[in-house]
Amino acid sequence: MRERAEEHVSTFHQQTIDPSLVPKRILYSGAEMPAIGLGTFGSDHVSAEEVAAAVEYAARIGYRHFDCAAVYANEPQIGMTLSRMLESEIHRDQLWITSKLWNDKHVEEQVIPACRQSLADLQLDYLDMYLVHWPFPNYHPPHCEVTSRSPHAKPYIHEDFMKTWRQMEKLVDLGLTRHIGTSNMTIPKLKRLLRDARIPPAVNEMELHPHFQQPELFEFVRANGIEPIGYSPIGSPARPERDRTTEDTTDLEDPVIIRIAQRLGVHPAVVCIKWAVQRGQTPIPFSIKPTNILANLQAVVSEPLTDDEMREIARIDRNCRLIKGQVFLWKEGQSWEDLWDLNGEITPA
């Protein structure tokens, strides 16, 4: 499988982009995070070896930011790739590597071992960022149906989350990660975390694309010194079947996106990436196709969208959440909206 993946990327002409041309986000610590990364969640439809080969190709053409997670089940393979790159071509301080704590590791005594395991798998001495993947400690088996529910599932309980967060803070103290952050959080949850944290989150990873712009959350995190990282930046056309509903819309088929793409002579996905970076979020698109990986990086160093185009895209927001998270619900009879505190309050048990 690895041979097939390597052959796939090696057949593409290897054009490179100077990493210094890629915009940077300045975190509250002063650290510079590349404003585009390569996502690595593909374990539902491609092999770990193919993802690792994509990471290697991306690093060779100029990517320096890689968004990983233990639950993606490919960190050992990515680690082998990173080890080869660090031995020959790239210095560790030139890379930005993120990993994440999975839901079944929220237990106090498991947070630090979980981070150490990701470091061992990735063959690194430290991470640049370590995130709490979801605010819910609710386990579900890989590839389960959307109706799957853990019998031990619980709602968000702030006191419990803070026990996890205190361990995340210890990771910084121990030098195992330079920064910590959150993912899939809401404003009510973040308000409590910011109130109680000794080390605040440096980023919040969240679904962001032209049809789901989350303006209130986007502005909240930026106003509080938290950088927004946007997953599913082109509308996640390859997302798992369990995350698809009849109400979903498709960013890449939006007439505004298509018209701008035609003006620029690019794929509509490139327009979504340009919009994301210019708006101020950090997209982490995933692909194993060299043409897409290169095009996404070229998007952030080539002709920008005009102010009028940015305003046009701002008007096509449809509030269409694609990754709804149903498997994290904690009791029968709930809808996915309960996970996202839509009324401005944390949904009670």
N, C-alpha and C positions, 0 to 999 in steps of 0.2 A: 504493500500500500504506500509506504514512504517513497519507493522508487517511482510509482505512478504520480504522486503529488509533486515530487521534485522535477520530473519530466514535464509536468504541466506548466510549472512556472519557468522552466529553463527555455521553453520554446518561444517565449515572448521576448522581443528586443528590449534589452535592459537600459532604458533611459533613466537617468538619475536626476534628483532635485536636491540642491544644496539645503540641508536641514536648517541652516541659519536664516533662510528666507521664509521659513514657516513662522507665522505669528505666534507669540507667546502670551500666556495668561500669567499675571503676577499674583501669586497667592499672598495671604496675609503675612506669611513667614518671609516673604521676599523671594521665594523660590519661583523659577520660571518653568511653567508646564506648557509643552507644545499644544497649540490650539486645535490640533486634530490628532486623533489616535486611531489605531486599528483595533476594533473589537475582536474578540476571540470566541464568542458564543456561536458555535456551529455544531455542537455535539448532538443535536437532534436530527441532523441531516448530512453531515460530512464527518470524516474520520479525524481523530486527533492528529494523525500524521499530515493530513492535508492542511489543517489549521497551522501546524508548526511550519510547514513549507511556505505558507502564505506569510507568516511572521518573518521568515528568513528573507523572502523576496522583498517584503515591505521595508525591512531594515536596510537592505542593499540599495534600494532606490531613494531612501531619504527619510523614512518614518523613524521617529525616535520615541513615540508614545504608544504603549501597548496595554490594553485593558483586559486583564485576566480575572479568573475566579476559580476557586477550588471546584465548585459544582459543575463547571464546564468539562471536567474530566479530561483535560488535555494539558495541564500544567507540566507534568513530567516531560512530555514531548516538546513543549515550548522551551522548557529549561535546557534541553539538549541543544536546541537551536541557539538560544542566548549564549550558552557556554562557548559554542563554536565562534559566534560573532565576537564575543568579548576576548577570546584568545587571539584573534587575528586583526580585527578591523575597527572595533568601536570600543571606546572607554566607557566604563560603567556610569560615570557622571554625565555622559551624553544621553543616557536613556532615561525614560520616565516609565516605570513599571508599577501598575496597580494590580492588587488582588483583593479578594473579598471574603468575608466571614459568612459561611452559609448558615441557614436557619437552625440546623440541629446542633450548632456549636455556640449558641448564645449563653450556655451554662458557664458560670464564672470560671471554673477550673479548665474549661476547654478552649477559651479564646486564645490564650498565648500559645498552647500547643498547635492550634489550628494554623496560626500565622507561621509558626516555625515549620510546619509541614509544607505550606505553600513555598516558603523560602527554600526548603530542601528540594522540592520538586522543580522549582524554577532555577535552582543552582545559583542563588543570590545570597549575599550577606545581609542585605536590607531591601525593603520596598520603598518606593517613593510615596505610595499612597495605599492605605488599607481601609476598605469600606465595610460597613455593616450592610450586607447585600439587600436584605429586606428588614423592616422594623418588626416583623412578626416571627416568633420562634417556631413556626409551624412547618413541620417536615412533610414533604410529599415525595413519593418515589419517582425516579426519573421516568419520563414518558407516560405519566399517568393521565387518565382522562380528566377533562375539565370539571367533572362532577366529583372527583376524588376529594375526600376530607379526612384529615388525621383525627383519630378519636381523642388525641391529646391536645388538639389545637386550642389556642388561647387568643384573646384580643390583644391589642397593644396595651401593655401595662407599664406606665412610665417608670415606676420604681424598679421593675425588673429590667427594663431597657437600660437604665442608668447603671445597674450592676454590670451589664455587658460593656457599657461605655467606659466605666472605670478601668476595666481590663484593657480596652482599646488605648486608653491614655497611658497605661503601663507599657504598652508596646512602644510608644514614643520614648518613654523614659529609658527603656532597655536598648534603644537604638535599632529595633527590629523594623521599624518603619519611620519615615521622616514626617509623614502627615497621616491623619485619620479623617474619615469622612463618612457620609451617609448615602443611601440610595433608596429611592422610592419612598421618600418621606413627604409629609404634608406640612403646611404652615403651622397648624396647631401643635403637631409633634415637634417641629423644629423650634418653636417658641419655647417649649419646656426644656428642650435639650440645651439651647443657648443660655437659658436661665441658670441651669445647673451644672454645665460642663466646666471642668478646669481647663481642658484643651478643646476649643470649639472645632466643629467640622470645617475642613478646608474646602470641601466640595460637596455638592449633592448631585448624585447621578439620577437622571429623571428622563422620562420619555419626552422628546421634543422633536417635532417636525412641522412643516407648514400647516398641516391640518390639525395639529395639536400643539399649540404654542404656549399654553399654560402661562399667560402673561402675569397673573397675580403672583404665582409661586416664583416665576423667573425674576421678577422685580424684587420680591422679598429676599431671596437668597443673595442677590447682588447687593442689596442695601445693607445686608448683614455680613458682608465680607466673605461670602461663600461663593465659589465659582460653580456655575451650572455646567454639568457635563450631560450632553444629550445622547441618549441611546435611541435606536430606531430612527436615525436622522432622515432617512428617505422613505419612511413609512413601513419599514419592515416587511417587504414583499415575500420574504422567505420564512416568516414567523411560523411557529408550530400551528397545526390545524386547530388545536384546542383554544388558541387565542383569536380565532376568527369568528366574527358574527356577521349577520346580514346587514347590520347598520354601518359596518366599516366603510370608510371611503379610501380612495387611493390617491396619494399625493402626486405620483408620477403621471397620472392622467388628468390632473387639474389643468384647465385651459391656460391659466396664467403661467404656470410652471412650464408648460409646453411652449408657449409663445416666447418666453425668455430664452429657453433652450434653443429654439430655432434661431433667434437673433445671434446667439453666441456660437452656434454650430456645435453644441454639446448635447449629451444625454440629459434628460430631465433630472436624473439623480445628482448631476454636477451642480445644478441650480440649487437644489436643496442643501448641499454641502456649503456652497458659497453663502447662501442666506444664513445658515447656522453660524458660521464663523464671523460674518460681518455683524450679525445681531449681537454677538457677545457670548455665545455658548461654545462648548468644545464638543464637536461631534465625534463619535467613535464608530463609524460604519464598519461592518464586517463583510468581507468577501474573500474567496479563495481565488478569484479570477484576476490575473495580472492586469488585464485591461482596466478593470474596475478599481483595483487598488491604486494604480498609477493615476487614473483620472481623478480619483477623490483627492489625492495629494496635489495634483496640478490645479485643482479647483481653488485652493487657498493661496496660490502664488501667481495666479493669472488675473486677467481683467475682472475687476469687481462688478457687482451689480450696481446699477444706478440708484440714486435716492428714490426715484419714482418707482423703480422695480421693488425696492425694499418695502415701500409703502403699499404697493399692490399685493405683495405676499402677506403683509400684515393683515390685509382685509380678507384673506381666504381661510382664516382659522375657522375650523368647524367643530372645535372641542371634541375631536374624535380620538378617544383613547383606544389604542390597539392592544396593549399589554394590560389586561384588566386584573389579573392576579386571582382569579376565582379560587384556585386551589389553596389559597391562604385563609379563606373564610373559616370561621371557628364554630358556627352552629348552623343547623338546618334553617331553611326559609330565608336566608340572607341573599342579597344581591351584591354584585361586585362593588357597587358604589359605597358600601359600608367600609371598604378598605381605605377610602380616599378622603374621608372627613369633609364631604361636600358642603355641609352646613356651617363649617368653620369651627366645629368642636370635634374632639376625638370621639369616635363612635364607641359608646359604652358596651360593656359585656351583655 
